[in-house]
């Protein structure tokens, strides 16, 4: 049991219960799964990402609890509790939310400019157009929208039909690439009946995803440069 000498929000809980409490705090989007974005953004990516148990690169609660208990198994209760409280505090203060993105988008003069801002973030190679792979990589890097299919011999494959259909809606001229104008027109048309606030939130989530993926790529690039120097 935790908290023998000082009462905290995890006092009296078992190690497994504490791990479940941490999971709930880290699960910012309430998806019942954690991905690298949520983990790295809240201070524990390096600790658990080696334990991912599926090709989606996500963890459910059971997988997270198992990973945490294995990682901290040698820690005595006071140290375990200290680490747990630090993670919970980080999760409370560092939300993988969209407040900054919403603010930035709200400063745009109209919906077309908002969509253009999102497009530029998604266009990570700065080619001036998006292809299907780029859209999936930026908006669904952990394949949460994948449809898994059991094939002959017990092999599991997955389909990205969800994103293929979305992309077809963007790609009006059917050339396999989506320019900024096509992207903006498609989004505005698709969500024309949505309230302004909801439209803003949808774009903010897209912008957040692209920004976090680009930031992660930037960190990898910096690490590679540092390694070269060494």
N, C-alpha and C positions, 0 to 999 in steps of 0.2 A: 504493500500500500504506500501511496505517496504522501508527503507532507506530515511527517511525524512531529517535527519541531515547529513548523510555521504553517499557518492555514493559507492555502492558495486555492484557485479555482479547480485544481486537479487533486487536491487533498482527498485521501481516502479512496482514490481510484487505483485499479490495478494497472500494470504496464500496458496491457492490451487496451484497456478503456482509455488510457491517456493517448495512445496512438490513434484511436478512433476519434478522440476529441481534436487532435491535431489535424487529422484528415478533413474533418468538417470545417475547420477554420481555413484550410488551404484551398478547399473546393469553392473558389470564388464564383464560378458560373453555375453552381448547383447541378452539375451534370452527373454527379456520383462517380466521376472519374477525374484523375489528375493527369495532366500532360506536362511535357517539359516546360511549356510556357508558364504554367502555374507554379511548378516546382522551382525553376530557376528564378522566377520573378519574386519568390518569397523566401529565398535563402536556403533551399535544401536540394537543389538540382543535382549537385555533385554527389550528394550522399546517397540518393536513391536511383538515379537514372540507369545504373548498371543492373538494376533488378527488374527492368521492364520485362513483362512476361508474354507480350504479344506483339505482333507486327505493327499494330497501331501506335506503338510507343506511348501507351497510356496505362494507368494503374487504377484498379478499383479499390475499394476500401480494404478488402481482405489482402490483396497483394501489397498494398501500402503498409498495413499493419505488420505483415510478415517481414517485409524489408526493413522496417524501422526496428523491430524487435531483434532481428539478426544483426543489424548494424550497431546497435547500442547494447548488445547482450553482456559485454564485459563491464559496463558502467554500473557502479553501485547506485542505490536508490537516490541519494542526494544529487549526484551528477546527472542521472537520468532525468530527474525532475527539473534541474536547472536548464538542461538542453531543451526539454519540452516546453517550459515556460518561455524561453527565448524564441522558439519557433512560433508559438502561439502569439506572442507579442508582435513579432515580425508580420505574421499573417494578418493581424488586426490593423496594422499601420500601413502595410504595403498591399494595396488592393490592385489586382489585375483588372481594373475597371476602365471606363472610357471617358472619365471626366475631362481630361486634357484634350482628347480627340474631339469631344462634343464642343468644347470651348473654341477650338481652332476652326471647326466646321461652321460654327455659328457666326464667325466673323466674315464668312464668304457672302458675296452680294446676292447670290441666287443658287438654286439647286444645281445648275450646270457647273458652277464653279466648285461646289461641294464635291460633285462627282469627279471633276477633274483632279481635285486634290487627292482623292482616293486612288484614281487611276495612276497618278504619278508615283504613289507609294507602292502600288502593285507592280508597276513596270520596273522591276529591279535591275534589268539589264539596260534600261534607258534606250530601248529600241524604238519607242514611240508606238508600240503595239503590244498586245497581250496574246499569248497562245494558251491552250488548255492546260498544259503542264505548269505554266507560270501561275495561272489562277489557282490551281489545286495546291501548289507549293506555298503560295502566300496566304490562302484562305482556309486551307484544310491540311496542314502539314502532317498531322497525325492520323489522317484518313478516318476521322470520326463519321464521315458520311458514306464510307465505303459499304458496299453490300457484299457480304462474304458468301461464297458459293462452295459447296462440297462437291468435288469432282471425283471421277473414277479413281479407285485405288486409295481413297481416303484423303487425297490431296485437297488443300483448301486454297482457293483463289479469291480474288475480290474484284468487284466491278465498280467503276466510278461513274455509273450512269447518272447519278444525281448531278454531278458537276458537268457531265457531257450535255445534259439537257439545259442546265443553266447557261453554259457557254453558247449553245445554239441560239439561245434568246439574245445574247449579246452580238453574235456574229451575223449581222443582217445580210452581208453580201456573200456569206458562205465560203470565204477564202481561207479559213483556218486561223485568221488573225483578227483581233478586235482593236480598232483605233479609239482614241479618246472620245470622239464624237459618237461612235456607235455605243460605247460603254455608257456614256452619260444619257443618251437618248433611251437606251434600254432600261436603265435603272429608274429614270423619271417616269417612264411609261408603266413599268411594272408596279411601282409603288404610288401611282398617282392618286389612289383613293385613301392612302394612309395619312394620318395626321402628321403635321410638320414635325412634331416632337419625335414620333416613332420613326419617321424617315431619317431624321438626324441620328437617332440611336443605331439604326441599321448600318448607316454609313460609318458611324463612329466605331462600330465593332469590326468592320472591314479594315478601316484605317489602323486600328489597334493591332490587329493580327499582322498586317503587313509591316508595321513599324517594329514589332517585336521580332519578327523573323529577320528583318534587315539588321536590327541591332545585334542579334545573335550571330549573324554572318560576319558582322563587323568585328565582334570579339574574337571569332575564330581567325579572322585575317590578322588581327593584331598579335594574337598568340603565335601564329605561324611566322610573322616577322621577327618577333622576339626570339623564337627558336633559331632562326637563321643567324641572328646576331651572336647567339651563344655558340 
